[in-house]
């Protein structure tokens, strides 16, 4: 029998561990990654000429980052590694790739999607001004380029990453004006039983919050963001918000990093025709998979934060587990004991992730409360009012229909940053549960291609 | 005024590129985005509103940081490294957008 063709999309923690398991089985998988270097977003490697050590770059996760990088370095010569390559479509059991102007269609027997995540965003009036960045983006600036996104930065949103990045900024010498968390502190207390599933990560979080307070950073819980104040030419100049006690406040800044946990990049699973189901805990539509990562489509496997946000540690386990499931399905011998212990690890991280979702809830009410003049779609400047009037005029209550009429979700980012909030706004406006609004369908190409690709054909 | 603030790693070799015809001093390993925003406040004019933009996600997902080569090739400023002699344009050569701002 010819060697099975295994394609892994993504070279973050899940993709790296999946590839490592394939190599250990004597196979040579193809690993396709958009990044210039392996590591993914969370363990992103800095470019040449940068010299900061692991401890400085990755803090408490330095050991894990180094281990994942080391694992990738060790297999690099034994895989077909394709960096800086976009998978833009999956059709007819082929993966369509683009690298610059070159494109290819690669057939597969097993496809492991380890596509990672992007920030989940809740729009706020003024978030289109220069100087408003995604929280993950603000971390990339520091980790990959040793820059701060501004001279005076406010971190606003919710979730553990908010505190992590704010403290990394403080430690690197940036000026952090405030951390504004939309979740009330009481939510954290209620989530404690689930958070105790992984005490070391919980403890890291407690230490980060203390370090921020020690550094004199203003930390407010239970806030309601009202507006990013700014100017069309010069960008962000401050934030207006209501504090937990209902008092309106304003703080000056020239940069805002905003994020509310993450959302998985599921477009490729969609194009591979995987079935999706609504996840009540995160209020997101996620591709279905069995406990080992098998999608509803034979030969397709899902792992890491690209399938569901469970964190980098879980991604390592689920990446390896999905690879072992694929090897099993290909009729290769696998270590059943290893699979059992990986399942246990994934279950523990899932409990912790449930705790995080409870502790730092997605503030759905803010979508409904967006004023009509607030921009909802940053790409094309479509306002909340535009979407509401489209709904009134056309009766559209379904995500793709509302998109077709309003263009919300049709711009350059293809709904990555407005789609979830738009669904909440539609649900609130129509008085229906958000799952009835449905989800934006993934479209090929999943990211804009250069026109030159068409010329090559 | 610059938007981004360098917090270290500043002893890398210098690189000079040209942005809209003007020389811009950067460091080897800088992305185009960092090269531009360490020297100025914004990257480009929005096609759909009156405001200027400076990128958003920095990980190749939002497409808010497009710039162009003089040949007309589109680049993502967040994921393209600055290189000596590069000539970058912050508006698409030959294009005109119905800016409703």
Boltz contact constraints between the chains, C-beta under 6 A:
constraints:
  - contact:
      token1: [A, 41]
      token2: [B, 59]
      max_distance: 6.0
  - contact:
      token1: [A, 47]
      token2: [B, 29]
      max_distance: 6.0
  - contact:
      token1: [A, 49]
      token2: [B, 12]
      max_distance: 6.0
  - contact:
      token1: [A, 49]
      token2: [B, 28]
      max_distance: 6.0
  - contact:
      token1: [A, 49]
      token2: [B, 29]
      max_distance: 6.0
  - contact:
      token1: [A, 50]
      token2: [B, 9]
      max_distance: 6.0
  - contact:
      token1: [A, 50]
      token2: [B, 29]
      max_distance: 6.0
  - contact:
      token1: [A, 118]
      token2: [B, 61]
      max_distance: 6.0
  - contact:
      token1: [A, 128]
      token2: [B, 51]
      max_distance: 6.0
  - contact:
      token1: [A, 130]
      token2: [B, 42]
      max_distance: 6.0
  - contact:
      token1: [A, 130]
      token2: [B, 52]
      max_distance: 6.0
  - contact:
      token1: [A, 130]
      token2: [B, 53]
      max_distance: 6.0
  - contact:
      token1: [A, 130]
      token2: [B, 54]
      max_distance: 6.0
  - contact:
      token1: [A, 133]
      token2: [B, 56]
      max_distance: 6.0
  - contact:
      token1: [A, 134]
      token2: [B, 56]
      max_distance: 6.0
  - contact:
      token1: [A, 134]
      token2: [B, 57]
      max_distance: 6.0
  - contact:
      token1: [A, 137]
      token2: [B, 57]
      max_distance: 6.0
  - contact:
      token1: [A, 137]
      token2: [B, 58]
      max_distance: 6.0
  - contact:
      token1: [A, 140]
      token2: [B, 58]
      max_distance: 6.0
  - contact:
      token1: [A, 140]
      token2: [B, 59]
      max_distance: 6.0
  - contact:
      token1: [A, 141]
      token2: [B, 58]
      max_distance: 6.0
  - contact:
      token1: [A, 145]
      token2: [B, 34]
      max_distance: 6.0
  - contact:
      token1: [A, 146]
      token2: [B, 7]
      max_distance: 6.0
  - contact:
      token1: [A, 146]
      token2: [B, 8]
      max_distance: 6.0
  - contact:
      token1: [A, 146]
      token2: [B, 9]
      max_distance: 6.0
  - contact:
      token1: [A, 147]
      token2: [B, 4]
      max_distance: 6.0
  - contact:
      token1: [A, 147]
      token2: [B, 6]
      max_distance: 6.0
  - contact:
      token1: [A, 147]
      token2: [B, 34]
      max_distance: 6.0
  - contact:
      token1: [A, 148]
      token2: [B, 5]
      max_distance: 6.0
  - contact:
      token1: [A, 148]
      token2: [B, 7]
      max_distance: 6.0
  - contact:
      token1: [A, 151]
      token2: [B, 5]
      max_distance: 6.0
  - contact:
      token1: [A, 172]
      token2: [B, 7]
      max_distance: 6.0
  - contact:
      token1: [A, 173]
      token2: [B, 7]
      max_distance: 6.0
  - contact:
      token1: [A, 232]
      token2: [B, 50]
      max_distance: 6.0
  - contact:
      token1: [A, 232]
      token2: [B, 51]
      max_distance: 6.0
  - contact:
      token1: [A, 233]
      token2: [B, 52]
      max_distance: 6.0
  - contact:
      token1: [A, 380]
      token2: [B, 48]
      max_distance: 6.0
  - contact:
      token1: [A, 381]
      token2: [B, 48]
      max_distance: 6.0
  - contact:
      token1: [A, 381]
      token2: [B, 49]
      max_distance: 6.0
  - contact:
      token1: [A, 412]
      token2: [B, 63]
      max_distance: 6.0
  - contact:
      token1: [A, 413]
      token2: [B, 62]
      max_distance: 6.0
  - contact:
      token1: [A, 413]
      token2: [B, 63]
      max_distance: 6.0
  - contact:
      token1: [A, 416]
      token2: [B, 61]
      max_distance: 6.0
  - contact:
      token1: [A, 417]
      token2: [B, 62]
      max_distance: 6.0
  - contact:
      token1: [A, 450]
      token2: [B, 74]
      max_distance: 6.0
